[in-house]
Amino acid sequence: MRSALKEQNAETKKRLTALVERAKALDAIFACGGEVELAAPLSLRGPGGKKLEVVERIGFRRSNVDKKLRAWSAPASFGDGKETRTDARVRDGRQLYARDGALAVEGFDDALREVLSQVRASLCPHEAAPPIAELHSLNVYGRGGHFVAHKDTPREPSVFGTLVVCLPLAFSGGRLVVEQQARATFDWETRSYSFASSPEKEARRIRWAAFFGDVDHHIETVTSGCRATLTYELRRGTRVPDSEAAGPGQPSEAEAAFAAALVEALADPKFVSDGGKFGMPCLHLYAVPTDERTLPGIESLRDGLKGRDRLVAVALERAGLVPRVVPYVFETCAGDSWRLRRDVSARERQMFAQKRLKGSILERKLPIEFHADWNHSDDVTWLVRPPWVSSYREPADGRPEPATELLGQTEYSATDYFGNEASDVSFYAAAAILFEVPPTSSRKRVAGD
C-alpha cells in the first residue's frame, strides 16, 4: 500500500533543514595512510619456504631482491565478471597469492598492530576492536607496470577494505590513487637507496595505505625500478566483552552536531507530529547475502556499514531510532525506482542482460517492497539527495555522492510496449538507511549524551 508524503509544517521544515546540513557535513573519509619504522628489515618466506630479506644492498653488493620477487610471482590477473583473466593493457604486473602458505611475512607483527590501530581510528572509529589483517598477496610492478581503475572483488560482509604495504625498494612513478569524488594519492617513489643518507634506516621504513574496498583505485605507471607491495584483506575485529572493549573514539565535531540535531528534533513535539519515514542514501557499496532465507538481521547489516554510513546509523541508534539498510534498483530515463526487500540475486541479475526489459517483468521477478515513478512519489523524505531521485529539490553540491552499482544496459519500457525508437537506460543497485520517526504521542524523549 502506498503512503504519500504529507505536507510539512514550518517547525518540521526548520528541523529538517538543520538535519540536512548536519548530514552533509559528516566526515566522508574513505582512505588513510602513513609510515612505520621497523626495528630490523622484514623478511618474506615464499614458495618452498625460501626466506628473503627485503633489502636492496648487502654492504656494497646488490641483493637482487627485485629479481627474486619477480621469480616468485606469476603474471597478475584481475576479475572480469565471473571470469579471472590476464591482460597487460588492464593490469601489467606480477602476483603471488598467500593462500595455502605460499607467502608469509616475518618481522612485521608489532608494526602491523600499530598500523591497524591507525586504520581503526580513521576508517572504523566505532569498532570495539582494531580490524584484523589477513595477508592476501605480493604484487610486483616493474617498469611500465600499472593497474587501471577498479574496485576490489566483493567478498563476505566481514571484509570491508584493503591494506597496502609498500616494500622498501627503489622505484619511481606507480602512485596509488584512491577516488570517491574526492581523491587520495599515495606517492611512495624513492631514490636508489645507495644514494640515501641512511640506507639502513630507509630499508626499515615502511609506507602503507588503507581504504574501503568498494571505492575506485588505480596504480599509475611505474617509470623505473621495482614497486613491490603486500596487500591484506581488512576484516572487522572479533567482538570482545564490553568490559574488555577499548570503546569507540570521541565523535567528531560534525558527528556530534548531527546527533544533537537529531535529539533536538525528536524532542520537539511539532516535528513530524504524525510520524514519518526518512532516509539517507549509502555512500558505499556492500556485499549483501542474496539468499532470502539467510538474510542478516538489522544488527548484522548495521555492523557492516562503513565510513559515513556507519556514523549515520550510530547517531540514529543513540537517538533511540532503528536504522534499516535496504537495497534499491532504479533507472535513469523514466525516473522509476524500486525499493527491494533484499539484494538482487545472481539469477535475478540475469534479466538485465536482455535486450529488452518490460516493467511488468521487472515487477514480477524482483523482491519489490515499494515502487516510485513519475506518477507516484517516493514514500521517503531524504536527508541527502539519492541518485534515483533526479527531481529532488536539493541540487548536487560537489560533496561525496551516494554509491551506485551498474547492473547492465538494456532497452526498457515503463509502459510495457516499444515504440519506433530504442532507448538505452542504465539500471543500478544501491542501498539506503531508512528510519521511522514515531508520532509525538508515542515518541520517547531522548536526552543528549
C-alpha positions in Angstrom: 0.0 0.0 0.0 1.4 3.4 -1.0 1.8 6.2 1.5 2.3 9.7 0.1 4.5 12.3 1.8 2.5 14.6 4.0 2.7 18.4 3.9 5.3 19.5 6.4 4.7 22.3 9.0 7.1 25.2 9.5 8.8 23.6 12.5 9.3 20.3 10.7 10.9 22.1 7.7 13.2 24.1 10.0 14.3 20.9 11.8 14.8 19.0 8.5 16.9 21.9 7.1 19.2 21.6 10.2 19.4 17.8 9.8 20.2 18.1 6.1 23.1 20.5 6.7 24.5 18.3 9.6 24.2 15.2 7.5 26.1 16.7 4.6 28.8 17.8 6.9 29.5 14.3 8.2 33.1 13.0 7.6 33.4 11.0 4.4 36.8 9.5 5.0 37.5 6.6 2.6 41.2 6.2 2.8 44.2 6.7 5.2 47.9 6.1 5.2 51.2 6.7 7.0 54.5 5.0 7.7 56.2 3.0 10.4 59.8 2.2 11.1 60.8 -1.4 11.8 63.5 -2.5 14.3 65.0 -4.6 11.5 64.3 -5.2 7.8 61.3 -7.5 7.3 61.7 -10.9 5.6 59.4 -12.9 3.3 59.0 -16.6 3.1 58.0 -17.6 -0.4 57.4 -20.8 -2.4 59.1 -23.8 -0.8 59.7 -21.9 2.4 62.6 -19.8 0.9 63.4 -16.8 3.1 64.2 -13.5 1.5 65.3 -10.4 3.5 63.8 -7.2 1.8 67.0 -5.1 1.5 68.4 -3.8 -1.8 72.0 -3.9 -0.8 74.1 -6.1 1.5 77.2 -4.0 2.1 78.2 -2.7 -1.3 76.6 -5.6 -3.2 73.1 -5.6 -4.7 70.9 -8.2 -3.3 68.8 -8.6 -6.5 65.7 -8.8 -4.3 63.5 -7.4 -7.1 64.5 -10.2 -9.5 63.8 -12.8 -6.8 60.4 -11.3 -6.1 59.6 -11.4 -9.8 60.7 -15.1 -10.0 58.4 -16.0 -7.1 55.3 -14.5 -8.8 53.2 -15.1 -11.9 51.5 -12.6 -14.3 48.9 -10.7 -12.3 45.3 -11.4 -13.0 42.1 -9.4 -12.4 38.4 -10.2 -12.2 36.1 -9.6 -15.1 32.5 -10.5 -14.0 32.7 -14.2 -13.2 35.9 -14.6 -15.1 39.5 -14.2 -13.9 41.9 -13.3 -16.7 45.1 -11.5 -17.6 45.6 -8.6 -19.9 48.6 -6.3 -19.7 46.5 -3.4 -21.0 44.4 -3.6 -17.8 47.0 -4.8 -15.3 50.7 -5.2 -16.1 52.5 -6.8 -13.1 53.2 -10.0 -11.3 51.5 -11.5 -8.2 51.9 -14.3 -5.6 48.9 -15.3 -3.6 49.4 -16.0 0.1 46.9 -18.9 0.2 48.0 -22.4 1.1 51.0 -21.0 2.9 52.7 -19.8 -0.3 53.7 -16.5 1.3 54.4 -15.4 4.8 55.8 -12.2 6.4 58.3 -12.1 9.3 59.3 -9.1 11.5 56.2 -7.1 10.8 53.8 -8.1 13.6 54.4 -5.2 16.0 54.4 -2.6 13.2 51.2 -4.2 11.8 49.4 -3.7 15.1 50.4 -0.1 15.1 49.1 0.3 11.5 45.8 -1.4 12.4 45.3 0.9 15.3 45.6 3.9 13.0 43.3 2.3 10.5 40.7 1.9 13.2 41.0 5.5 14.3 40.5 6.7 10.7 38.1 4.3 9.0 36.2 2.5 11.7 36.4 4.5 15.0 33.2 3.0 16.3 34.5 -0.6 16.3 35.2 -2.1 19.7 38.4 -3.7 18.5 41.0 -2.9 15.7 40.5 -4.6 12.4 42.1 -7.9 11.5 44.5 -8.0 8.6 44.7 -11.2 6.5 47.6 -11.5 4.1 46.3 -11.7 0.6 49.2 -11.4 -1.9 52.5 -10.0 -3.0 52.3 -7.6 -6.0 55.3 -6.7 -8.1 55.3 -4.0 -10.8 58.4 -3.3 -12.8 59.0 -0.5 -15.3 55.8 0.1 -17.3 53.7 -1.8 -14.7 50.2 -0.4 -13.9 46.6 -1.3 -12.9 43.7 0.6 -14.3 40.9 2.0 -12.1 38.9 -0.8 -10.4 37.1 -1.8 -7.2 38.1 -4.8 -5.1 36.3 -8.0 -5.7 33.3 -8.1 -3.3 33.8 -10.7 -0.6 32.0 -11.7 2.5 30.5 -8.9 4.6 33.2 -9.0 7.3 35.8 -7.9 4.7 35.4 -4.1 4.5 38.7 -2.9 3.0 42.3 -3.3 1.8 45.6 -2.6 3.4 48.5 -2.0 1.0 52.1 -2.1 2.5 54.9 -0.8 0.2 58.2 -2.7 0.5 61.3 -0.5 0.8 62.6 -0.9 -2.8 63.7 2.0 -5.1 61.2 2.9 -7.8 59.6 6.0 -9.5 56.1 6.5 -10.6 53.5 4.0 -9.6 51.3 6.3 -7.4 48.3 4.7 -5.7 45.3 6.8 -6.4 42.0 6.2 -4.5 38.9 8.1 -5.5 35.4 8.7 -4.3 34.7 12.0 -5.9 37.5 13.3 -3.7 41.0 11.9 -4.3 43.6 10.4 -2.0 47.1 10.0 -3.6 49.9 7.9 -2.1 53.2 8.7 -3.7 55.8 6.2 -2.4 58.5 6.6 -5.0 62.1 6.6 -3.6 65.6 7.3 -4.9 68.1 4.5 -5.1 69.0 3.7 -1.5 72.7 3.6 -2.5 72.5 7.4 -2.6 70.4 7.8 0.6 71.9 9.4 3.6 71.0 6.4 5.7 70.3 3.3 3.6 69.9 1.1 6.6 67.1 3.3 8.0 65.4 3.5 4.6 65.3 -0.3 4.4 63.3 -0.3 7.7 60.9 2.5 6.7 57.5 1.0 5.6 54.8 3.2 3.9 51.2 2.0 3.9 47.6 2.9 2.8 44.2 1.5 3.7 40.9 2.1 2.0 37.4 0.8 1.7 37.2 -2.0 -1.0 34.3 -0.5 -2.9 36.0 2.8 -3.8 37.8 3.2 -7.1 41.5 2.9 -7.1 44.3 2.5 -9.6 48.1 2.3 -9.9 49.8 4.8 -12.2 52.6 3.6 -14.5 55.9 2.7 -12.8 58.6 4.6 -14.7 61.7 2.9 -13.2 62.8 0.4 -10.5 60.6 -2.2 -8.8 57.3 -1.3 -7.0 56.5 -4.2 -4.6 53.6 -4.3 -2.2 51.9 -6.6 0.2 48.1 -6.5 0.3 46.0 -7.5 3.2 42.2 -8.0 3.5 40.8 -6.0 6.3 38.1 -7.7 8.4 36.2 -6.4 11.3 37.7 -7.2 14.6 36.5 -10.0 16.8 33.8 -8.9 19.2 35.0 -8.6 22.8 33.1 -8.3 26.1 32.1 -4.8 26.9 34.3 -4.8 30.0 37.4 -5.5 27.7 36.5 -3.3 24.8 38.6 -0.2 24.2 35.5 1.7 23.4 34.9 4.0 20.4 36.8 7.1 19.9 35.4 10.5 20.6 32.8 11.6 18.0 34.0 14.3 15.6 32.5 17.7 15.7 30.4 17.0 12.6 29.1 13.7 14.1 28.2 15.3 17.4 26.4 18.1 15.6 24.3 15.6 13.6 23.5 13.6 16.7 22.5 16.8 18.6 20.2 17.9 15.7 18.5 14.5 15.8 17.9 14.7 19.5 16.6 18.2 19.4 14.2 17.4 16.5 12.8 14.3 18.3 12.3 16.4 21.5 10.2 18.9 19.5 6.5 17.8 19.6 5.9 19.8 16.4 8.5 17.8 14.4 6.5 15.4 12.2 3.9 15.1 14.9 2.1 12.3 12.9 5.4 10.4 12.3 7.2 9.8 9.1 9.8 7.7 7.1 13.2 9.2 6.4 16.2 8.0 4.6 19.9 8.6 4.0 21.4 7.0 0.8 24.5 5.0 1.5 27.9 6.4 0.4 29.3 2.9 0.0 28.5 -0.4 -1.7 28.1 -3.6 0.3 28.3 -7.3 -0.2 24.8 -8.4 0.9 23.7 -12.1 1.0 21.2 -12.8 -1.7 19.5 -15.9 -0.2 16.3 -14.6 1.3 16.4 -17.4 3.9 19.8 -16.3 5.2 19.2 -12.5 5.3 21.2 -10.9 8.1 19.2 -9.0 10.8 19.3 -5.3 11.4 22.2 -5.7 13.8 24.4 -7.5 11.2 23.6 -5.0 8.5 24.4 -2.1 10.8 27.7 -3.7 11.8 28.7 -4.0 8.1 28.3 -0.3 7.4 31.4 1.8 6.5 32.5 5.4 6.9 29.8 8.0 6.8 27.1 5.3 6.6 28.2 3.9 9.9 28.3 7.4 11.5 24.6 7.9 10.5 23.5 4.6 11.8 25.3 5.1 15.2 23.8 8.5 15.6 20.3 7.2 14.8 20.6 4.4 17.4 21.9 6.8 20.0 18.8 9.0 19.4 16.6 6.0 20.0 15.7 5.2 16.4 16.1 1.9 14.5 18.0 2.2 11.2 17.2 -0.3 8.4 19.5 -0.9 5.4 17.7 -1.6 2.2 18.8 -2.0 -1.4 17.4 0.0 -4.3 17.1 -0.6 -8.1 16.5 2.4 -10.4 16.7 3.5 -14.0 17.9 6.9 -15.3 15.3 7.5 -18.1 11.7 7.5 -16.7 12.7 8.2 -13.1 11.4 4.8 -11.7 12.9 3.4 -8.5 12.2 0.1 -6.7 13.0 -0.5 -3.1 13.8 -4.1 -2.5 13.3 -6.4 0.4 16.8 -7.8 -0.2 19.7 -7.6 -2.7 19.3 -8.8 -6.3 20.4 -12.4 -6.6 22.8 -13.7 -9.3 19.8 -15.3 -11.1 17.7 -12.2 -10.9 20.6 -10.1 -12.3 20.4 -12.2 -15.5 17.3 -10.3 -16.6 19.3 -7.2 -17.1 21.3 -9.0 -19.9 18.1 -9.0 -22.0 18.0 -6.7 -25.0 14.5 -5.5 -23.9 13.0 -5.4 -20.5 9.4 -4.7 -19.6 8.4 -3.1 -16.4 5.9 -5.9 -15.8 8.8 -8.5 -15.9 10.9 -6.4 -13.5 8.0 -6.1 -11.2 7.3 -9.8 -11.3 10.8 -11.1 -10.8 12.3 -8.7 -8.3 11.6 -8.7 -4.5 10.0 -5.3 -4.6 8.9 -3.5 -1.4 8.0 -0.1 -2.9 7.9 1.3 -6.4 8.1 5.1 -7.1 7.6 6.6 -10.6 6.6 9.9 -12.2 3.0 9.4 -11.1 3.7 8.0 -7.6 6.2 9.8 -5.5 8.6 8.1 -3.1 7.4 7.5 0.4 10.7 8.6 2.0 11.9 12.1 3.0 15.6 12.1 2.1 18.2 13.9 4.1 20.7 13.8 1.2 19.8 13.6 -2.5 19.8 9.9 -3.6 20.9 9.1 -7.2 17.5 7.6 -8.0 15.5 10.9 -7.3 16.6 13.1 -10.2 13.9 15.7 -9.4 14.9 16.1 -5.8 14.8 19.7 -4.7 18.4 19.6 -3.3 20.8 20.1 -6.2 24.2 18.3 -6.3 26.7 20.4 -4.4 30.0 18.7 -5.1 30.1 16.8 -1.9 30.5 13.0 -1.9 27.6 11.3 -3.6 25.9 8.0 -2.7 27.3 4.9 -4.3 25.7 3.3 -7.4 26.3 -0.1 -9.0 25.7 -0.7 -12.7 23.7 -3.8 -13.3 23.5 -3.7 -17.1 22.5 -1.8 -20.2 19.1 -2.6 -21.7 16.2 -1.3 -23.6 13.4 -0.6 -21.1 9.7 0.3 -21.5 7.9 1.7 -18.5 4.6 1.2 -20.2 5.2 -2.4 -21.4 5.3 -1.6 -25.2 8.1 -0.4 -27.5 7.8 2.5 -29.9 9.8 3.0 -33.0 12.8 4.4 -31.2 15.0 2.4 -28.8 16.3 3.9 -25.6 19.4 2.7 -23.7 19.0 3.2 -20.0 21.2 2.1 -17.1 19.9 0.0 -14.2 21.7 0.4 -10.9 21.5 -1.3 -7.5 22.2 0.9 -4.5 21.5 1.0 -0.7 20.0 3.4 1.8 19.5 3.7 5.5 15.8 4.2 6.4 14.4 5.1 9.8 10.9 5.7 11.1 10.2 8.7 13.3 7.2 7.8 15.6 4.4 10.2 16.1 4.7 12.6 19.1 2.1 10.7 21.1 4.3 7.6 21.3 7.7 9.2 21.0 10.1 8.9 23.9 12.0 12.0 24.9 15.7 11.4 24.3 18.4 13.1 26.4 21.6 14.1 24.7 24.8 12.3 25.6 
